Amino acid sequence: MSEINKRNAGCVSNVKYHLVWCPEYRKAVLVGAVVDRLKELLREKAKELNIEIEVIEVMPDHLHLFVTG
């Protein structure tokens, strides 16, 4: 994981977020091709938002996402 601080006018930051998402009723739907497509979509969105995905961990019933903003 990078420890690079982001700098802008009068501010230095190093913000990290740990996000956990669960499907409704924690159904085990995050398997197979769904996982690959989910990771692809998350990486596309992260690039669009100019954030860095540090770690993606997908279990069948939930997802852990660690990002630097």
mmCIF file of the N, C-alpha and C atoms, coordinates in Angstrom:
data_MODEL
# 
_entry.id   MODEL 
# 
loop_
_atom_site.group_PDB 
_atom_site.id 
_atom_site.type_symbol 
_atom_site.label_atom_id 
_atom_site.label_alt_id 
_atom_site.label_comp_id 
_atom_site.label_asym_id 
_atom_site.label_entity_id 
_atom_site.label_seq_id 
_atom_site.pdbx_PDB_ins_code 
_atom_site.Cartn_x 
_atom_site.Cartn_y 
_atom_site.Cartn_z 
_atom_site.occupancy 
_atom_site.B_iso_or_equiv 
_atom_site.pdbx_formal_charge 
_atom_site.auth_seq_id 
_atom_site.auth_comp_id 
_atom_site.auth_asym_id 
_atom_site.auth_atom_id 
_atom_site.pdbx_PDB_model_num 
ATOM 1   N N  . MET A 1 1  ? 0.834   -1.183  0.000   1.00 0.00 ? 1  MET A N  1 
ATOM 2   C CA . MET A 1 1  ? 0.000   0.000   0.000   1.00 0.00 ? 1  MET A CA 1 
ATOM 3   C C  . MET A 1 1  ? 0.873   1.239   0.000   1.00 0.00 ? 1  MET A C  1 
ATOM 4   N N  . SER A 1 2  ? 0.439   2.202   -0.750  1.00 0.00 ? 2  SER A N  1 
ATOM 5   C CA . SER A 1 2  ? 1.236   3.423   -0.849  1.00 0.00 ? 2  SER A CA 1 
ATOM 6   C C  . SER A 1 2  ? 0.995   4.322   0.359   1.00 0.00 ? 2  SER A C  1 
ATOM 7   N N  . GLU A 1 3  ? 2.013   5.035   0.754   1.00 0.00 ? 3  GLU A N  1 
ATOM 8   C CA . GLU A 1 3  ? 1.918   5.984   1.866   1.00 0.00 ? 3  GLU A CA 1 
ATOM 9   C C  . GLU A 1 3  ? 2.112   7.409   1.350   1.00 0.00 ? 3  GLU A C  1 
ATOM 10  N N  . ILE A 1 4  ? 1.767   7.649   0.098   1.00 0.00 ? 4  ILE A N  1 
ATOM 11  C CA . ILE A 1 4  ? 1.959   8.952   -0.517  1.00 0.00 ? 4  ILE A CA 1 
ATOM 12  C C  . ILE A 1 4  ? 0.834   9.881   -0.082  1.00 0.00 ? 4  ILE A C  1 
ATOM 13  N N  . ASN A 1 5  ? 1.216   11.066  0.387   1.00 0.00 ? 5  ASN A N  1 
ATOM 14  C CA . ASN A 1 5  ? 0.245   12.069  0.779   1.00 0.00 ? 5  ASN A CA 1 
ATOM 15  C C  . ASN A 1 5  ? -0.196  12.846  -0.448  1.00 0.00 ? 5  ASN A C  1 
ATOM 16  N N  . LYS A 1 6  ? -1.487  13.145  -0.520  1.00 0.00 ? 6  LYS A N  1 
ATOM 17  C CA . LYS A 1 6  ? -2.016  13.976  -1.594  1.00 0.00 ? 6  LYS A CA 1 
ATOM 18  C C  . LYS A 1 6  ? -1.943  15.422  -1.139  1.00 0.00 ? 6  LYS A C  1 
ATOM 19  N N  . ARG A 1 7  ? -1.526  16.276  -2.033  1.00 0.00 ? 7  ARG A N  1 
ATOM 20  C CA . ARG A 1 7  ? -1.363  17.691  -1.699  1.00 0.00 ? 7  ARG A CA 1 
ATOM 21  C C  . ARG A 1 7  ? -2.182  18.552  -2.645  1.00 0.00 ? 7  ARG A C  1 
ATOM 22  N N  . ASN A 1 8  ? -2.777  19.594  -2.081  1.00 0.00 ? 8  ASN A N  1 
ATOM 23  C CA . ASN A 1 8  ? -3.420  20.636  -2.881  1.00 0.00 ? 8  ASN A CA 1 
ATOM 24  C C  . ASN A 1 8  ? -3.321  21.939  -2.104  1.00 0.00 ? 8  ASN A C  1 
ATOM 25  N N  . ALA A 1 9  ? -3.985  22.965  -2.526  1.00 0.00 ? 9  ALA A N  1 
ATOM 26  C CA . ALA A 1 9  ? -3.864  24.294  -1.929  1.00 0.00 ? 9  ALA A CA 1 
ATOM 27  C C  . ALA A 1 9  ? -4.139  24.278  -0.426  1.00 0.00 ? 9  ALA A C  1 
ATOM 28  N N  . GLY A 1 10 ? -3.085  24.331  0.363   1.00 0.00 ? 10 GLY A N  1 
ATOM 29  C CA . GLY A 1 10 ? -3.205  24.427  1.809   1.00 0.00 ? 10 GLY A CA 1 
ATOM 30  C C  . GLY A 1 10 ? -3.608  23.153  2.516   1.00 0.00 ? 10 GLY A C  1 
ATOM 31  N N  . CYS A 1 11 ? -3.466  21.997  1.860   1.00 0.00 ? 11 CYS A N  1 
ATOM 32  C CA . CYS A 1 11 ? -3.922  20.763  2.480   1.00 0.00 ? 11 CYS A CA 1 
ATOM 33  C C  . CYS A 1 11 ? -3.032  19.587  2.076   1.00 0.00 ? 11 CYS A C  1 
ATOM 34  N N  . VAL A 1 12 ? -2.713  18.759  3.049   1.00 0.00 ? 12 VAL A N  1 
ATOM 35  C CA . VAL A 1 12 ? -2.006  17.504  2.804   1.00 0.00 ? 12 VAL A CA 1 
ATOM 36  C C  . VAL A 1 12 ? -2.852  16.411  3.434   1.00 0.00 ? 12 VAL A C  1 
ATOM 37  N N  . SER A 1 13 ? -3.130  15.344  2.669   1.00 0.00 ? 13 SER A N  1 
ATOM 38  C CA . SER A 1 13 ? -3.987  14.299  3.222   1.00 0.00 ? 13 SER A CA 1 
ATOM 39  C C  . SER A 1 13 ? -3.504  12.918  2.811   1.00 0.00 ? 13 SER A C  1 
ATOM 40  N N  . ASN A 1 14 ? -3.888  11.957  3.605   1.00 0.00 ? 14 ASN A N  1 
ATOM 41  C CA . ASN A 1 14 ? -3.639  10.558  3.339   1.00 0.00 ? 14 ASN A CA 1 
ATOM 42  C C  . ASN A 1 14 ? -4.858  9.814   3.888   1.00 0.00 ? 14 ASN A C  1 
ATOM 43  N N  . VAL A 1 15 ? -5.916  9.763   3.078   1.00 0.00 ? 15 VAL A N  1 
ATOM 44  C CA . VAL A 1 15 ? -7.197  9.230   3.517   1.00 0.00 ? 15 VAL A CA 1 
ATOM 45  C C  . VAL A 1 15 ? -7.385  7.829   2.945   1.00 0.00 ? 15 VAL A C  1 
ATOM 46  N N  . LYS A 1 16 ? -7.767  6.912   3.814   1.00 0.00 ? 16 LYS A N  1 
ATOM 47  C CA . LYS A 1 16 ? -8.030  5.540   3.393   1.00 0.00 ? 16 LYS A CA 1 
ATOM 48  C C  . LYS A 1 16 ? -9.417  5.146   3.888   1.00 0.00 ? 16 LYS A C  1 
ATOM 49  N N  . TYR A 1 17 ? -10.119 4.372   3.066   1.00 0.00 ? 17 TYR A N  1 
ATOM 50  C CA . TYR A 1 17 ? -11.469 3.933   3.407   1.00 0.00 ? 17 TYR A CA 1 
ATOM 51  C C  . TYR A 1 17 ? -11.549 2.420   3.319   1.00 0.00 ? 17 TYR A C  1 
ATOM 52  N N  . HIS A 1 18 ? -12.195 1.807   4.292   1.00 0.00 ? 18 HIS A N  1 
ATOM 53  C CA . HIS A 1 18 ? -12.488 0.375   4.260   1.00 0.00 ? 18 HIS A CA 1 
ATOM 54  C C  . HIS A 1 18 ? -13.990 0.250   4.096   1.00 0.00 ? 18 HIS A C  1 
ATOM 55  N N  . LEU A 1 19 ? -14.415 -0.235  2.935   1.00 0.00 ? 19 LEU A N  1 
ATOM 56  C CA . LEU A 1 19 ? -15.831 -0.361  2.632   1.00 0.00 ? 19 LEU A CA 1 
ATOM 57  C C  . LEU A 1 19 ? -16.215 -1.833  2.625   1.00 0.00 ? 19 LEU A C  1 
ATOM 58  N N  . VAL A 1 20 ? -17.378 -2.138  3.151   1.00 0.00 ? 20 VAL A N  1 
ATOM 59  C CA . VAL A 1 20 ? -17.901 -3.502  3.132   1.00 0.00 ? 20 VAL A CA 1 
ATOM 60  C C  . VAL A 1 20 ? -19.302 -3.437  2.534   1.00 0.00 ? 20 VAL A C  1 
ATOM 61  N N  . TRP A 1 21 ? -19.515 -4.219  1.480   1.00 0.00 ? 21 TRP A N  1 
ATOM 62  C CA . TRP A 1 21 ? -20.823 -4.293  0.837   1.00 0.00 ? 21 TRP A CA 1 
ATOM 63  C C  . TRP A 1 21 ? -21.350 -5.701  0.947   1.00 0.00 ? 21 TRP A C  1 
ATOM 64  N N  . CYS A 1 22 ? -22.654 -5.802  1.198   1.00 0.00 ? 22 CYS A N  1 
ATOM 65  C CA . CYS A 1 22 ? -23.313 -7.105  1.274   1.00 0.00 ? 22 CYS A CA 1 
ATOM 66  C C  . CYS A 1 22 ? -24.518 -7.099  0.338   1.00 0.00 ? 22 CYS A C  1 
ATOM 67  N N  . PRO A 1 23 ? -24.721 -8.191  -0.409  1.00 0.00 ? 23 PRO A N  1 
ATOM 68  C CA . PRO A 1 23 ? -25.956 -8.302  -1.186  1.00 0.00 ? 23 PRO A CA 1 
ATOM 69  C C  . PRO A 1 23 ? -27.156 -8.401  -0.242  1.00 0.00 ? 23 PRO A C  1 
ATOM 70  N N  . GLU A 1 24 ? -28.317 -8.105  -0.747  1.00 0.00 ? 24 GLU A N  1 
ATOM 71  C CA . GLU A 1 24 ? -29.521 -8.180  0.068   1.00 0.00 ? 24 GLU A CA 1 
ATOM 72  C C  . GLU A 1 24 ? -29.660 -9.577  0.677   1.00 0.00 ? 24 GLU A C  1 
ATOM 73  N N  . TYR A 1 25 ? -29.944 -9.612  1.946   1.00 0.00 ? 25 TYR A N  1 
ATOM 74  C CA . TYR A 1 25 ? -30.079 -10.848 2.730   1.00 0.00 ? 25 TYR A CA 1 
ATOM 75  C C  . TYR A 1 25 ? -28.793 -11.677 2.742   1.00 0.00 ? 25 TYR A C  1 
ATOM 76  N N  . ARG A 1 26 ? -27.672 -11.056 2.390   1.00 0.00 ? 26 ARG A N  1 
ATOM 77  C CA . ARG A 1 26 ? -26.356 -11.720 2.332   1.00 0.00 ? 26 ARG A CA 1 
ATOM 78  C C  . ARG A 1 26 ? -26.386 -13.005 1.519   1.00 0.00 ? 26 ARG A C  1 
ATOM 79  N N  . LYS A 1 27 ? -27.112 -12.961 0.427   1.00 0.00 ? 27 LYS A N  1 
ATOM 80  C CA . LYS A 1 27 ? -27.153 -14.122 -0.459  1.00 0.00 ? 27 LYS A CA 1 
ATOM 81  C C  . LYS A 1 27 ? -25.788 -14.326 -1.094  1.00 0.00 ? 27 LYS A C  1 
ATOM 82  N N  . ALA A 1 28 ? -25.394 -15.557 -1.287  1.00 0.00 ? 28 ALA A N  1 
ATOM 83  C CA . ALA A 1 28 ? -24.080 -15.903 -1.838  1.00 0.00 ? 28 ALA A CA 1 
ATOM 84  C C  . ALA A 1 28 ? -24.109 -15.813 -3.370  1.00 0.00 ? 28 ALA A C  1 
ATOM 85  N N  . VAL A 1 29 ? -24.153 -14.573 -3.879  1.00 0.00 ? 29 VAL A N  1 
ATOM 86  C CA . VAL A 1 29 ? -24.244 -14.354 -5.332  1.00 0.00 ? 29 VAL A CA 1 
ATOM 87  C C  . VAL A 1 29 ? -22.920 -13.885 -5.940  1.00 0.00 ? 29 VAL A C  1 
ATOM 88  N N  . LEU A 1 30 ? -21.928 -13.573 -5.123  1.00 0.00 ? 30 LEU A N  1 
ATOM 89  C CA . LEU A 1 30 ? -20.650 -13.064 -5.630  1.00 0.00 ? 30 LEU A CA 1 
ATOM 90  C C  . LEU A 1 30 ? -19.704 -14.231 -5.899  1.00 0.00 ? 30 LEU A C  1 
ATOM 91  N N  . VAL A 1 31 ? -19.962 -14.918 -6.995  1.00 0.00 ? 31 VAL A N  1 
ATOM 92  C CA . VAL A 1 31 ? -19.177 -16.096 -7.375  1.00 0.00 ? 31 VAL A CA 1 
ATOM 93  C C  . VAL A 1 31 ? -18.949 -16.100 -8.887  1.00 0.00 ? 31 VAL A C  1 
ATOM 94  N N  . GLY A 1 32 ? -17.916 -16.810 -9.312  1.00 0.00 ? 32 GLY A N  1 
ATOM 95  C CA . GLY A 1 32 ? -17.658 -17.034 -10.735 1.00 0.00 ? 32 GLY A CA 1 
ATOM 96  C C  . GLY A 1 32 ? -17.455 -15.761 -11.536 1.00 0.00 ? 32 GLY A C  1 
ATOM 97  N N  . ALA A 1 33 ? -18.134 -15.681 -12.664 1.00 0.00 ? 33 ALA A N  1 
ATOM 98  C CA . ALA A 1 33 ? -17.986 -14.551 -13.587 1.00 0.00 ? 33 ALA A CA 1 
ATOM 99  C C  . ALA A 1 33 ? -18.469 -13.237 -12.971 1.00 0.00 ? 33 ALA A C  1 
ATOM 100 N N  . VAL A 1 34 ? -19.371 -13.327 -12.014 1.00 0.00 ? 34 VAL A N  1 
ATOM 101 C CA . VAL A 1 34 ? -19.875 -12.117 -11.339 1.00 0.00 ? 34 VAL A CA 1 
ATOM 102 C C  . VAL A 1 34 ? -18.723 -11.398 -10.639 1.00 0.00 ? 34 VAL A C  1 
ATOM 103 N N  . VAL A 1 35 ? -17.830 -12.141 -10.015 1.00 0.00 ? 35 VAL A N  1 
ATOM 104 C CA . VAL A 1 35 ? -16.685 -11.555 -9.301  1.00 0.00 ? 35 VAL A CA 1 
ATOM 105 C C  . VAL A 1 35 ? -15.771 -10.823 -10.279 1.00 0.00 ? 35 VAL A C  1 
ATOM 106 N N  . ASP A 1 36 ? -15.471 -11.452 -11.404 1.00 0.00 ? 36 ASP A N  1 
ATOM 107 C CA . ASP A 1 36 ? -14.598 -10.828 -12.397 1.00 0.00 ? 36 ASP A CA 1 
ATOM 108 C C  . ASP A 1 36 ? -15.196 -9.534  -12.924 1.00 0.00 ? 36 ASP A C  1 
ATOM 109 N N  . ARG A 1 37 ? -16.485 -9.557  -13.246 1.00 0.00 ? 37 ARG A N  1 
ATOM 110 C CA . ARG A 1 37 ? -17.153 -8.353  -13.765 1.00 0.00 ? 37 ARG A CA 1 
ATOM 111 C C  . ARG A 1 37 ? -17.230 -7.271  -12.686 1.00 0.00 ? 37 ARG A C  1 
ATOM 112 N N  . LEU A 1 38 ? -17.502 -7.656  -11.459 1.00 0.00 ? 38 LEU A N  1 
ATOM 113 C CA . LEU A 1 38 ? -17.570 -6.703  -10.354 1.00 0.00 ? 38 LEU A CA 1 
ATOM 114 C C  . LEU A 1 38 ? -16.236 -5.991  -10.172 1.00 0.00 ? 38 LEU A C  1 
ATOM 115 N N  . LYS A 1 39 ? -15.141 -6.739  -10.170 1.00 0.00 ? 39 LYS A N  1 
ATOM 116 C CA . LYS A 1 39 ? -13.818 -6.144  -10.018 1.00 0.00 ? 39 LYS A CA 1 
ATOM 117 C C  . LYS A 1 39 ? -13.508 -5.196  -11.173 1.00 0.00 ? 39 LYS A C  1 
ATOM 118 N N  . GLU A 1 40 ? -13.885 -5.594  -12.376 1.00 0.00 ? 40 GLU A N  1 
ATOM 119 C CA . GLU A 1 40 ? -13.669 -4.747  -13.554 1.00 0.00 ? 40 GLU A CA 1 
ATOM 120 C C  . GLU A 1 40 ? -14.426 -3.423  -13.417 1.00 0.00 ? 40 GLU A C  1 
ATOM 121 N N  . LEU A 1 41 ? -15.688 -3.493  -13.006 1.00 0.00 ? 41 LEU A N  1 
ATOM 122 C CA . LEU A 1 41 ? -16.497 -2.289  -12.831 1.00 0.00 ? 41 LEU A CA 1 
ATOM 123 C C  . LEU A 1 41 ? -15.954 -1.392  -11.724 1.00 0.00 ? 41 LEU A C  1 
ATOM 124 N N  . LEU A 1 42 ? -15.509 -1.992  -10.626 1.00 0.00 ? 42 LEU A N  1 
ATOM 125 C CA . LEU A 1 42 ? -14.955 -1.208  -9.522  1.00 0.00 ? 42 LEU A CA 1 
ATOM 126 C C  . LEU A 1 42 ? -13.674 -0.491  -9.947  1.00 0.00 ? 42 LEU A C  1 
ATOM 127 N N  . ARG A 1 43 ? -12.824 -1.167  -10.705 1.00 0.00 ? 43 ARG A N  1 
ATOM 128 C CA . ARG A 1 43 ? -11.585 -0.535  -11.178 1.00 0.00 ? 43 ARG A CA 1 
ATOM 129 C C  . ARG A 1 43 ? -11.877 0.606   -12.142 1.00 0.00 ? 43 ARG A C  1 
ATOM 130 N N  . GLU A 1 44 ? -12.868 0.427   -13.022 1.00 0.00 ? 44 GLU A N  1 
ATOM 131 C CA . GLU A 1 44 ? -13.261 1.496   -13.942 1.00 0.00 ? 44 GLU A CA 1 
ATOM 132 C C  . GLU A 1 44 ? -13.763 2.716   -13.169 1.00 0.00 ? 44 GLU A C  1 
ATOM 133 N N  . LYS A 1 45 ? -14.606 2.486   -12.188 1.00 0.00 ? 45 LYS A N  1 
ATOM 134 C CA . LYS A 1 45 ? -15.163 3.593   -11.400 1.00 0.00 ? 45 LYS A CA 1 
ATOM 135 C C  . LYS A 1 45 ? -14.081 4.284   -10.586 1.00 0.00 ? 45 LYS A C  1 
ATOM 136 N N  . ALA A 1 46 ? -13.155 3.515   -10.021 1.00 0.00 ? 46 ALA A N  1 
ATOM 137 C CA . ALA A 1 46 ? -12.060 4.105   -9.253  1.00 0.00 ? 46 ALA A CA 1 
ATOM 138 C C  . ALA A 1 46 ? -11.213 5.008   -10.140 1.00 0.00 ? 46 ALA A C  1 
ATOM 139 N N  . LYS A 1 47 ? -10.940 4.568   -11.351 1.00 0.00 ? 47 LYS A N  1 
ATOM 140 C CA . LYS A 1 47 ? -10.160 5.388   -12.285 1.00 0.00 ? 47 LYS A CA 1 
ATOM 141 C C  . LYS A 1 47 ? -10.909 6.674   -12.606 1.00 0.00 ? 47 LYS A C  1 
ATOM 142 N N  . GLU A 1 48 ? -12.216 6.553   -12.829 1.00 0.00 ? 48 GLU A N  1 
ATOM 143 C CA . GLU A 1 48 ? -13.061 7.713   -13.126 1.00 0.00 ? 48 GLU A CA 1 
ATOM 144 C C  . GLU A 1 48 ? -13.067 8.710   -11.963 1.00 0.00 ? 48 GLU A C  1 
ATOM 145 N N  . LEU A 1 49 ? -13.072 8.211   -10.733 1.00 0.00 ? 49 LEU A N  1 
ATOM 146 C CA . LEU A 1 49 ? -13.115 9.068   -9.542  1.00 0.00 ? 49 LEU A CA 1 
ATOM 147 C C  . LEU A 1 49 ? -11.729 9.480   -9.051  1.00 0.00 ? 49 LEU A C  1 
ATOM 148 N N  . ASN A 1 50 ? -10.696 8.989   -9.723  1.00 0.00 ? 50 ASN A N  1 
ATOM 149 C CA . ASN A 1 50 ? -9.311  9.299   -9.366  1.00 0.00 ? 50 ASN A CA 1 
ATOM 150 C C  . ASN A 1 50 ? -8.980  8.842   -7.946  1.00 0.00 ? 50 ASN A C  1 
ATOM 151 N N  . ILE A 1 51 ? -9.367  7.619   -7.632  1.00 0.00 ? 51 ILE A N  1 
ATOM 152 C CA . ILE A 1 51 ? -8.994  7.011   -6.357  1.00 0.00 ? 51 ILE A CA 1 
ATOM 153 C C  . ILE A 1 51 ? -8.246  5.713   -6.653  1.00 0.00 ? 51 ILE A C  1 
ATOM 154 N N  . GLU A 1 52 ? -7.494  5.242   -5.682  1.00 0.00 ? 52 GLU A N  1 
ATOM 155 C CA . GLU A 1 52 ? -6.697  4.035   -5.861  1.00 0.00 ? 52 GLU A CA 1 
ATOM 156 C C  . GLU A 1 52 ? -7.281  2.904   -5.029  1.00 0.00 ? 52 GLU A C  1 
ATOM 157 N N  . ILE A 1 53 ? -7.538  1.781   -5.674  1.00 0.00 ? 53 ILE A N  1 
ATOM 158 C CA . ILE A 1 53 ? -7.994  0.599   -4.952  1.00 0.00 ? 53 ILE A CA 1 
ATOM 159 C C  . ILE A 1 53 ? -6.761  -0.130  -4.443  1.00 0.00 ? 53 ILE A C  1 
ATOM 160 N N  . GLU A 1 54 ? -6.650  -0.243  -3.148  1.00 0.00 ? 54 GLU A N  1 
ATOM 161 C CA . GLU A 1 54 ? -5.519  -0.932  -2.530  1.00 0.00 ? 54 GLU A CA 1 
ATOM 162 C C  . GLU A 1 54 ? -5.759  -2.435  -2.511  1.00 0.00 ? 54 GLU A C  1 
ATOM 163 N N  . VAL A 1 55 ? -6.953  -2.841  -2.033  1.00 0.00 ? 55 VAL A N  1 
ATOM 164 C CA . VAL A 1 55 ? -7.272  -4.267  -1.898  1.00 0.00 ? 55 VAL A CA 1 
ATOM 165 C C  . VAL A 1 55 ? -8.752  -4.478  -2.196  1.00 0.00 ? 55 VAL A C  1 
ATOM 166 N N  . ILE A 1 56 ? -9.042  -5.546  -2.953  1.00 0.00 ? 56 ILE A N  1 
ATOM 167 C CA . ILE A 1 56 ? -10.418 -6.011  -3.140  1.00 0.00 ? 56 ILE A CA 1 
ATOM 168 C C  . ILE A 1 56 ? -10.449 -7.466  -2.687  1.00 0.00 ? 56 ILE A C  1 
ATOM 169 N N  . GLU A 1 57 ? -11.322 -7.775  -1.742  1.00 0.00 ? 57 GLU A N  1 
ATOM 170 C CA . GLU A 1 57 ? -11.517 -9.157  -1.302  1.00 0.00 ? 57 GLU A CA 1 
ATOM 171 C C  . GLU A 1 57 ? -12.998 -9.473  -1.445  1.00 0.00 ? 57 GLU A C  1 
ATOM 172 N N  . VAL A 1 58 ? -13.291 -10.469 -2.262  1.00 0.00 ? 58 VAL A N  1 
ATOM 173 C CA . VAL A 1 58 ? -14.688 -10.834 -2.509  1.00 0.00 ? 58 VAL A CA 1 
ATOM 174 C C  . VAL A 1 58 ? -14.968 -12.210 -1.928  1.00 0.00 ? 58 VAL A C  1 
ATOM 175 N N  . MET A 1 59 ? -15.947 -12.265 -1.037  1.00 0.00 ? 59 MET A N  1 
ATOM 176 C CA . MET A 1 59 ? -16.458 -13.518 -0.500  1.00 0.00 ? 59 MET A CA 1 
ATOM 177 C C  . MET A 1 59 ? -17.814 -13.744 -1.180  1.00 0.00 ? 59 MET A C  1 
ATOM 178 N N  . PRO A 1 60 ? -18.358 -14.940 -1.148  1.00 0.00 ? 60 PRO A N  1 
ATOM 179 C CA . PRO A 1 60 ? -19.646 -15.176 -1.815  1.00 0.00 ? 60 PRO A CA 1 
ATOM 180 C C  . PRO A 1 60 ? -20.786 -14.284 -1.320  1.00 0.00 ? 60 PRO A C  1 
ATOM 181 N N  . ASP A 1 61 ? -20.724 -13.851 -0.038  1.00 0.00 ? 61 ASP A N  1 
ATOM 182 C CA . ASP A 1 61 ? -21.836 -13.070 0.509   1.00 0.00 ? 61 ASP A CA 1 
ATOM 183 C C  . ASP A 1 61 ? -21.480 -11.650 0.907   1.00 0.00 ? 61 ASP A C  1 
ATOM 184 N N  . HIS A 1 62 ? -20.242 -11.207 0.640   1.00 0.00 ? 62 HIS A N  1 
ATOM 185 C CA . HIS A 1 62 ? -19.882 -9.808  0.908   1.00 0.00 ? 62 HIS A CA 1 
ATOM 186 C C  . HIS A 1 62 ? -18.551 -9.456  0.238   1.00 0.00 ? 62 HIS A C  1 
ATOM 187 N N  . LEU A 1 63 ? -18.261 -8.155  0.242   1.00 0.00 ? 63 LEU A N  1 
ATOM 188 C CA . LEU A 1 63 ? -17.080 -7.619  -0.425  1.00 0.00 ? 63 LEU A CA 1 
ATOM 189 C C  . LEU A 1 63 ? -16.376 -6.641  0.493   1.00 0.00 ? 63 LEU A C  1 
ATOM 190 N N  . HIS A 1 64 ? -15.049 -6.737  0.604   1.00 0.00 ? 64 HIS A N  1 
ATOM 191 C CA . HIS A 1 64 ? -14.238 -5.755  1.322   1.00 0.00 ? 64 HIS A CA 1 
ATOM 192 C C  . HIS A 1 64 ? -13.449 -4.979  0.280   1.00 0.00 ? 64 HIS A C  1 
ATOM 193 N N  . LEU A 1 65 ? -13.478 -3.663  0.387   1.00 0.00 ? 65 LEU A N  1 
ATOM 194 C CA . LEU A 1 65 ? -12.785 -2.797  -0.546  1.00 0.00 ? 65 LEU A CA 1 
ATOM 195 C C  . LEU A 1 65 ? -12.005 -1.768  0.273   1.00 0.00 ? 65 LEU A C  1 
ATOM 196 N N  . PHE A 1 66 ? -10.695 -1.714  0.067   1.00 0.00 ? 66 PHE A N  1 
ATOM 197 C CA . PHE A 1 66 ? -9.840  -0.763  0.770   1.00 0.00 ? 66 PHE A CA 1 
ATOM 198 C C  . PHE A 1 66 ? -9.292  0.209   -0.259  1.00 0.00 ? 66 PHE A C  1 
ATOM 199 N N  . VAL A 1 67 ? -9.668  1.485   -0.141  1.00 0.00 ? 67 VAL A N  1 
ATOM 200 C CA . VAL A 1 67 ? -9.306  2.487   -1.141  1.00 0.00 ? 67 VAL A CA 1 
ATOM 201 C C  . VAL A 1 67 ? -8.605  3.672   -0.511  1.00 0.00 ? 67 VAL A C  1 
ATOM 202 N N  . THR A 1 68 ? -7.807  4.348   -1.317  1.00 0.00 ? 68 THR A N  1 
ATOM 203 C CA . THR A 1 68 ? -7.141  5.594   -0.931  1.00 0.00 ? 68 THR A CA 1 
ATOM 204 C C  . THR A 1 68 ? -7.767  6.711   -1.745  1.00 0.00 ? 68 THR A C  1 
ATOM 205 N N  . GLY A 1 69 ? -8.233  7.751   -1.050  1.00 0.00 ? 69 GLY A N  1 
ATOM 206 C CA . GLY A 1 69 ? -8.928  8.822   -1.754  1.00 0.00 ? 69 GLY A CA 1 
ATOM 207 C C  . GLY A 1 69 ? -8.168  10.103  -1.790  1.00 0.00 ? 69 GLY A C  1 
# 
